[in-house]
Amino acid sequence: MRLDVVVNAAGVVAPIGRTWEVDPADWERNIAANLIGAFNVCRAAPPTLVRQGSGSIVTVSTGAARSPIANMGAHCASKAGVDHLTRVVAEESRGTRVRANVGYPGGVDMAMQAELRATDAARFGAENLARFRGFREQGKLRVPAEPAALIAWVAAQAGLADA
């Protein structure tokens, strides 16, 4: 059996709140899910991909990794770490025909977006809440099939999957 493409897409958004007000245990759960989870994927997949001579790791990230959003410190920090980790894996894989890429699909109409829209304005901030609710109300959220097509396209660029 071959492993050609690994999609690193798991993640959580909680805790929501000012950095100095959130529970440290909640912060640690976010780092464990988002960053340590991505590390585990980036540790497990490359040996197989390198051994078979090619492969692709596609990490799904978020604009929050590049632009801070108040009251989402754990999510922003963990996703920034995931982005950099993926770039490190790309460097470490140089010359092996194993690719590691990060994709930024934008807002996708999934459970995480619903969680943000349902968050208390006192914790999330009224402006953030209005912004994220507006994404849905204005039809700016993508359906999950759109980022899935992006991931397939990135994988196909390495000649590994059908687009």
N, C-alpha and C positions, 0 to 999 in steps of 0.2 A: 504494500500500500504506500502511496506517495502522499506527501504533504507539500502542496504547491503554494497555497495562500493561507495566511493566518490573519484574521481580522481581530484587532485588539480594540473592542468597543465597549467593554463594561465600564460602568461608572455610576456614581451617586452625586447628588447635589448638596444634601444636608451635611452640616448644619447651616442654617440661615440665621444671620445675626451679626452684630458687630464682633470683630475678632476678639475683643476683650470681654465680651459677654457670653460667648458660646462655651459649652461644656468641653473641656479638653478631651474627654473620652469620645465625644462626637467628632471632634476634629481628627482624632486618631483613626476612627472608623472610616472617615472619608479618605485619609491618606492610605489606609490599608486597602480599601476597595479600588481607588483610582490609581495610585502610584505603585503600591506594592503589587497589586494585581497585574498591572502592565509589566512590571519587572519580572514577575513569574512567567508571563507569556514570552517576554524577550529573553528569558533564561532558558526556557524549555524548547522553543521552536528552532533557533538557529543551528544547533548541532545537527539536527535532521536535515534542514535545508542545505547546509554546507556539505554534508556527507553526500547528498544526492546531486549536488552540483548547481542548484538554483532554487529560488523561491522568493516569496514576497511577504513581508509583514506590513500590513496597513493599519495604522493607528488612527482611530476616530477621535478628534479633539474638538475644541470649541474656541470661539473668539475670546472667551473668558480667560483662556491661557495667555492671551496676548494683550488684552485690555482689561484692567481691573474693574470689577463690579462691586460696589459697596455692599457689604453684608453677605458676600459670597466668598469670603477669604479662603476657606478650606478648598472649595471647588477650584477657584482661580489658581491657587498655589499648587494644588496637586496636578491639575491639568498642564500647567507650565512645566512642572517636573516631568510629566509624561512626554510632552513635546521634546524636551531636551534629551531625555532618555532615548527616545526614538532616533534622534540625530546622532547620539553616541553609538547606538547599535549600527546605524548606517555607516559610520566611520569604521567601526570594528569589523564590519563585513566587507569593506572595500576590497576588491579583487577576488571575491568569492562567488559572484553572480547571485548573491542574496541581497535583496533590496529591502530597505525599511523606509517607509514614507508616512507622513502625517497628513490627514485630510481634515478640512474644516467645512462640514456640510451646512453650517448655518442652523437656524432654528428648525427643529423637526417636531412634528406634532406627535409626541410620545408622552409617556408617563412623567418624565422629568419636567417637561413644560407644564403639565397639569399641576404637578406638585408646586412649582413656582407660582402659578396663578392662584393657587389656593392658600398661599402663605399669608400670614397675618401682616398687615402693612406696618405695624409697630416693629416687627422683626426684620422685614425685607426692605422697608422704606416705601413711602407712597409713590415716589417717582418710579422706582424699580417695578413695583406692582402694576402701575398703569402701563409702563412700557411693555412688560411681558404679557399682560392681558391684551394690549393693543396688537401685538404680533398675531394673536389668534383672530381677534375681531376684524382685523384688516386683511386677513387671508395671507399673511406673510410666512406662515409655517409650512415647511415642506412635508409632503407625505413620505413615509419611510422608504418607499421604493426609489425616490430620487437619490438619497445618499448611497443606497445600495448599488445603484447604477454607477455612481462615481467610484465606489470601491472596486467594482468589477472592471471599470475602465483603467484605474491605476494598476490593478493586478495584470490586466491584459497588456499593459505597456512593457512588461517584462516577458511577454509571450507565454504567460503561464496559464491564462484562463480565457475562456471565450467571453467577449464583451457583450 
